[in-house]
């Protein structure tokens, strides 16, 4: 009788033991996370293979030592190549220097030279990553709208640049992009190039 009484209890625990034995161990990796989030970009040129007239570097930061938030770096040039607009639109002021100096400044030479003009802004995103994505960055003085469309198939990538960082990301390049500043089209046009002229980059994580 005692054997019969305890048998159902034993049957209850057997699946739990087997399940725990089959549970995969968590994957860990060496290195300290520096920043993670999305980092899409747009470059508009004066002609195929020509000079960049509008350059956009956008960060939607999920985590960093400077906190979470958004920062959009906007640079436009006139026909002579002179910078006529240099903005850093943000909703977390700590992210401006952290991204400009400690992140992008470690990857792109002279990224913060000359420095960007910081402006507090609000950020909204519409659309999706299959047909069209729109990102609006709005300050008191400027309304910057970024548009990506005609997407290619996304792919997982990684980079190990000579700056000590290991970068991983899911990137979706696009075959068309536009930038509007206060309702007017920004200088330049989209042209294909060896380095993608426009892309969405999700789950971008830098670690050392």
SVG drawing of the C-alpha trace seen along z (x, -y; Angstrom):
<svg xmlns="http://www.w3.org/2000/svg" viewBox="-2 -77 45 79">
<polyline fill="none" stroke="black" stroke-width="0.4" points="0.0,0.0 2.8,-2.5 4.4,-1.8 1.1,-2.6 0.7,-5.8 4.1,-7.3 4.2,-6.1 2.1,-9.2 4.4,-11.6 7.5,-9.9 5.9,-10.1 5.3,-13.9 9.0,-14.6 10.5,-12.5 9.5,-15.0 10.9,-17.9 14.2,-16.1 14.4,-15.2 13.4,-18.8 16.2,-20.3 18.7,-18.0 17.8,-19.2 17.7,-22.9 20.4,-24.6 23.0,-26.5 23.0,-30.3 25.5,-31.6 27.9,-34.1 30.6,-36.0 33.7,-37.8 33.8,-41.6 32.0,-44.5 29.0,-46.0 29.6,-49.6 26.3,-50.3 23.3,-48.5 20.4,-49.7 19.6,-50.6 21.9,-52.7 20.5,-53.4 22.1,-55.8 21.7,-57.7 24.2,-59.3 23.1,-61.4 25.6,-62.3 25.9,-64.9 26.4,-62.2 27.3,-58.6 30.6,-58.1 30.7,-61.7 30.8,-63.8 28.4,-63.4 26.0,-66.3 23.8,-64.9 25.0,-62.5 22.7,-61.1 23.7,-58.9 20.8,-58.0 21.0,-56.1 18.1,-54.7 19.9,-53.5 18.4,-50.7 21.2,-50.7 24.5,-52.5 26.4,-53.9 24.9,-57.3 21.3,-55.8 18.8,-55.1 17.3,-57.5 17.8,-58.9 20.4,-61.1 20.4,-62.0 23.5,-63.5 22.8,-65.6 25.3,-67.1 24.6,-68.9 27.0,-70.6 26.4,-73.2 27.4,-72.7 31.0,-73.9 31.4,-71.3 31.1,-73.7 29.2,-72.5 26.0,-74.5 24.2,-72.4 25.6,-70.4 23.1,-69.2 22.8,-66.6 19.1,-66.2 18.6,-64.4 16.2,-63.5 18.9,-62.4 21.7,-65.1 24.2,-62.6 24.1,-60.6 25.3,-63.4 28.9,-63.3 28.9,-59.6 27.9,-58.7 29.9,-61.5 33.1,-61.1 33.1,-57.7 31.3,-55.6 31.2,-57.0 34.3,-59.1 36.2,-55.8 35.1,-54.4 35.0,-57.4 38.0,-59.7 37.0,-63.4 33.3,-62.3 32.9,-65.1 35.1,-67.7 33.6,-70.3 31.4,-69.6 27.6,-69.2 25.2,-71.7 23.0,-69.9 19.3,-70.5 16.6,-68.9 14.1,-67.1 11.2,-64.6 11.3,-61.4 8.6,-59.3 8.9,-56.4 6.3,-55.1 6.2,-52.4 8.1,-49.1 11.2,-47.4 9.5,-45.6 8.1,-48.5 9.0,-51.9 10.4,-53.3 10.1,-56.9 11.9,-58.5 11.0,-62.1 13.3,-64.1 11.7,-67.4 13.2,-70.3 11.8,-73.8 13.8,-75.0 14.2,-71.9 12.0,-69.1 14.1,-66.3 12.4,-63.4 14.3,-60.4 12.9,-57.9 14.1,-54.5 12.3,-52.3 12.8,-49.4 14.5,-47.1 16.9,-44.3 16.9,-41.1 18.4,-41.6 21.6,-39.8 23.5,-39.3 27.0,-40.9 29.9,-41.7 32.9,-44.0 36.2,-44.0 37.6,-47.5 41.0,-48.4 39.5,-50.5 39.2,-47.7 35.4,-47.1 33.6,-44.0 30.4,-45.1 27.5,-42.9 24.2,-43.9 21.3,-42.9 21.5,-45.1 18.8,-45.8 20.1,-47.9 17.6,-49.9 17.6,-50.9 16.1,-54.3 16.2,-57.0 15.4,-60.6 15.9,-63.3 13.6,-66.3 14.6,-69.3 11.7,-71.6 9.7,-70.2 12.4,-70.7 14.4,-67.9 18.0,-67.8 20.9,-68.2 21.9,-65.2 20.4,-62.1 20.5,-58.4 23.1,-56.4 24.3,-52.9 27.8,-52.6 30.2,-49.9 29.4,-50.9 25.6,-51.0 24.2,-54.5 21.2,-53.7 20.4,-51.0 18.7,-50.0 20.8,-48.4 19.0,-46.6 20.4,-45.0 23.7,-46.8 25.9,-46.0 29.5,-47.3 31.6,-45.5 35.2,-45.5"/>
</svg>
